[in-house]
Amino acid sequence: MNQAEILAFITQVETEEIDPVCVAKVYAAAVDDMQSRISAQDMQRLLLVGAAMYRSSIKGKHAELQLPKSSTIDEGQDLLENEPNKGFVH
């Protein structure tokens, strides 16, 4: 495969939703298997790519937690009844 084919595969193949930690473990095993056949510079590149992919894959998990701002909450007030999404951090 050349670079364009690899890029097309990575960006177009459909995969199942897999836990980012599991993906990182599989990636680590693959890189470990290759490290005796690649240069130290290529190893460093693969490690940096793996770290970037992992960070990107977990970034959205924390965004799903939408915590209300303390200044907009009154006791007994139901934010969903009044104005949906008002007072939530996005």
Backbone as CSV, one residue per row, in Angstrom:
resi,resn,N_x,N_y,N_z,CA_x,CA_y,CA_z,C_x,C_y,C_z
1,MET,0.834,-1.185,0.000,0.000,0.000,0.000,0.874,1.242,0.000
2,ASN,0.441,2.233,-0.748,1.154,3.506,-0.703,0.459,4.449,0.285
3,GLN,1.011,5.640,0.462,0.492,6.569,1.458,-0.968,6.941,1.187
4,ALA,-1.321,7.194,-0.061,-2.706,7.562,-0.396,-3.678,6.418,-0.092
5,GLU,-3.278,5.192,-0.381,-4.137,4.039,-0.100,-4.309,3.829,1.407
6,ILE,-3.245,4.034,2.138,-3.316,3.889,3.599,-4.246,4.954,4.179
7,LEU,-4.092,6.185,3.729,-4.944,7.264,4.203,-6.413,6.995,3.868
8,ALA,-6.665,6.550,2.654,-8.036,6.237,2.250,-8.614,5.133,3.124
9,PHE,-7.831,4.127,3.400,-8.308,3.034,4.251,-8.648,3.539,5.646
10,ILE,-7.726,4.285,6.247,-7.917,4.774,7.612,-9.140,5.678,7.715
11,THR,-9.351,6.534,6.741,-10.427,7.515,6.829,-11.773,6.997,6.338
12,GLN,-11.790,5.874,5.616,-13.045,5.420,5.031,-13.568,4.097,5.576
13,VAL,-12.723,3.294,6.187,-13.178,1.984,6.656,-14.137,2.154,7.839
14,GLU,-15.190,1.390,7.839,-16.163,1.408,8.932,-15.719,0.396,9.986
15,THR,-15.678,0.837,11.227,-15.305,-0.051,12.323,-16.374,0.008,13.398
16,GLU,-16.328,-0.952,14.277,-17.222,-0.950,15.430,-16.728,0.094,16.422
17,GLU,-17.614,0.552,17.275,-17.210,1.454,18.354,-16.478,0.613,19.402
18,ILE,-15.228,0.955,19.638,-14.397,0.204,20.573,-13.861,1.180,21.613
19,ASP,-13.777,0.728,22.840,-13.237,1.537,23.917,-11.830,2.017,23.556
20,PRO,-11.548,3.318,23.698,-10.231,3.850,23.341,-9.067,3.157,24.044
21,VAL,-9.263,2.705,25.268,-8.187,2.009,25.987,-7.877,0.678,25.303
22,CYS,-8.902,-0.031,24.845,-8.687,-1.294,24.132,-7.934,-1.052,22.830
23,VAL,-8.307,0.010,22.119,-7.615,0.353,20.878,-6.153,0.669,21.167
24,ALA,-5.907,1.427,22.225,-4.533,1.778,22.595,-3.719,0.535,22.934
25,LYS,-4.335,-0.436,23.597,-3.631,-1.682,23.935,-3.265,-2.466,22.677
26,VAL,-4.173,-2.538,21.727,-3.895,-3.249,20.471,-2.794,-2.527,19.695
27,TYR,-2.875,-1.200,19.659,-1.851,-0.403,18.977,-0.486,-0.611,19.637
28,ALA,-0.458,-0.602,20.964,0.798,-0.809,21.695,1.393,-2.182,21.383
29,ALA,0.544,-3.196,21.294,1.034,-4.541,20.967,1.606,-4.582,19.554
30,ALA,0.941,-3.908,18.614,1.433,-3.893,17.229,2.762,-3.153,17.129
31,VAL,2.870,-2.024,17.797,4.121,-1.256,17.773,5.237,-2.038,18.467
32,ASP,4.927,-2.698,19.556,5.909,-3.526,20.250,6.441,-4.616,19.327
33,ASP,5.533,-5.221,18.560,5.930,-6.276,17.623,6.839,-5.739,16.519
34,MET,6.645,-4.483,16.121,7.433,-3.902,15.024,8.746,-3.277,15.463
35,GLN,8.904,-2.987,16.736,10.028,-2.151,17.153,11.405,-2.714,16.835
36,SER,11.541,-4.013,16.716,12.855,-4.572,16.378,13.176,-4.404,14.886
37,ARG,12.173,-4.042,14.087,12.362,-3.915,12.640,12.322,-2.475,12.133
38,ILE,12.179,-1.503,13.035,12.105,-0.107,12.614,13.137,0.720,13.377
39,SER,13.417,1.894,12.837,14.404,2.767,13.480,13.819,3.413,14.731
40,ALA,14.696,3.936,15.562,14.261,4.629,16.773,13.417,5.854,16.418
41,GLN,13.768,6.531,15.325,13.001,7.700,14.888,11.584,7.289,14.459
42,ASP,11.470,6.193,13.713,10.148,5.708,13.315,9.348,5.238,14.531
43,MET,10.022,4.653,15.492,9.354,4.230,16.726,8.776,5.445,17.447
44,GLN,9.558,6.510,17.538,9.095,7.737,18.183,7.890,8.312,17.445
45,ARG,7.917,8.293,16.119,6.784,8.786,15.333,5.524,7.974,15.619
46,LEU,5.657,6.659,15.647,4.498,5.807,15.916,3.943,6.029,17.320
47,LEU,4.826,6.247,18.278,4.379,6.531,19.639,3.616,7.855,19.710
48,LEU,4.124,8.872,19.024,3.448,10.169,19.016,2.098,10.098,18.304
49,VAL,2.044,9.358,17.203,0.773,9.180,16.488,-0.220,8.439,17.374
50,GLY,0.235,7.401,18.048,-0.634,6.651,18.947,-1.171,7.527,20.066
51,ALA,-0.301,8.350,20.644,-0.733,9.244,21.719,-1.756,10.260,21.210
52,ALA,-1.523,10.809,20.018,-2.462,11.777,19.441,-3.813,11.123,19.150
53,MET,-3.786,9.916,18.606,-5.043,9.214,18.318,-5.797,8.931,19.614
54,TYR,-5.095,8.505,20.639,-5.739,8.204,21.914,-6.362,9.463,22.517
55,ARG,-5.606,10.546,22.557,-6.124,11.797,23.131,-7.343,12.283,22.356
56,SER,-7.304,12.175,21.038,-8.436,12.603,20.217,-9.656,11.728,20.459
57,SER,-9.441,10.449,20.697,-10.575,9.539,20.871,-11.254,9.693,22.224
58,ILE,-10.524,10.177,23.239,-11.141,10.340,24.555,-11.617,11.761,24.808
59,LYS,-11.287,12.687,23.941,-11.635,14.093,24.138,-13.132,14.301,24.306
60,GLY,-13.953,13.679,23.500,-15.389,13.885,23.526,-16.088,13.286,24.719
61,LYS,-15.458,12.344,25.407,-16.107,11.688,26.543,-16.455,12.680,27.634
62,HIS,-15.570,13.619,27.920,-15.816,14.578,28.990,-16.791,15.665,28.554
63,ALA,-16.904,15.914,27.259,-17.826,16.928,26.768,-19.272,16.504,26.956
64,GLU,-19.517,15.203,27.104,-20.878,14.719,27.283,-21.444,15.103,28.645
65,LEU,-20.584,15.363,29.608,-21.030,15.764,30.935,-21.329,17.256,30.895
66,GLN,-22.594,17.596,30.914,-22.967,19.002,30.856,-23.402,19.430,32.247
67,LEU,-22.514,20.101,32.933,-22.763,20.497,34.311,-23.395,21.882,34.357
68,PRO,-24.424,22.038,35.179,-25.053,23.358,35.282,-24.137,24.344,35.983
69,LYS,-24.236,25.612,35.583,-23.503,26.677,36.272,-24.184,26.918,37.609
70,SER,-23.430,27.094,38.640,-24.015,27.247,39.976,-24.871,28.500,40.093
71,SER,-24.580,29.559,39.362,-25.334,30.804,39.476,-26.724,30.724,38.868
72,THR,-27.020,29.734,38.063,-28.319,29.654,37.398,-29.250,28.653,38.047
73,ILE,-28.802,27.995,39.120,-29.628,26.969,39.745,-30.267,27.526,41.009
74,ASP,-31.586,27.517,41.035,-32.322,27.843,42.247,-32.862,26.539,42.794
75,GLU,-32.966,26.434,44.108,-33.496,25.205,44.688,-34.898,24.956,44.160
76,GLY,-35.160,23.749,43.713,-36.468,23.368,43.214,-36.720,23.759,41.770
77,GLN,-35.814,24.489,41.144,-36.010,24.898,39.755,-35.650,23.758,38.829
78,ASP,-36.513,23.474,37.889,-36.231,22.438,36.910,-35.803,23.125,35.621
79,LEU,-34.518,23.066,35.312,-33.988,23.741,34.133,-34.615,23.243,32.836
80,LEU,-34.973,21.979,32.794,-35.533,21.424,31.563,-36.935,21.948,31.288
81,GLU,-37.684,22.268,32.325,-39.044,22.774,32.127,-39.035,24.190,31.586
82,ASN,-38.116,25.026,32.080,-38.106,26.433,31.694,-37.480,26.656,30.321
83,GLU,-36.203,26.486,30.236,-35.496,26.683,28.974,-34.459,25.580,28.829
84,PRO,-34.707,24.619,27.948,-33.720,23.544,27.762,-32.350,24.106,27.392
85,ASN,-31.330,23.561,27.978,-29.924,23.875,27.720,-29.481,25.227,28.287
86,LYS,-30.382,26.019,28.852,-29.954,27.287,29.447,-29.222,26.995,30.749
87,GLY,-28.077,27.612,30.903,-27.304,27.440,32.115,-26.394,26.234,32.090
88,PHE,-26.288,25.583,30.946,-25.408,24.436,30.849,-24.124,24.819,30.138
89,VAL,-23.037,24.220,30.577,-21.747,24.444,29.957,-21.653,23.565,28.722
90,HIS,-21.298,24.133,27.613,-21.184,23.345,26.368,-19.747,23.223,25.974
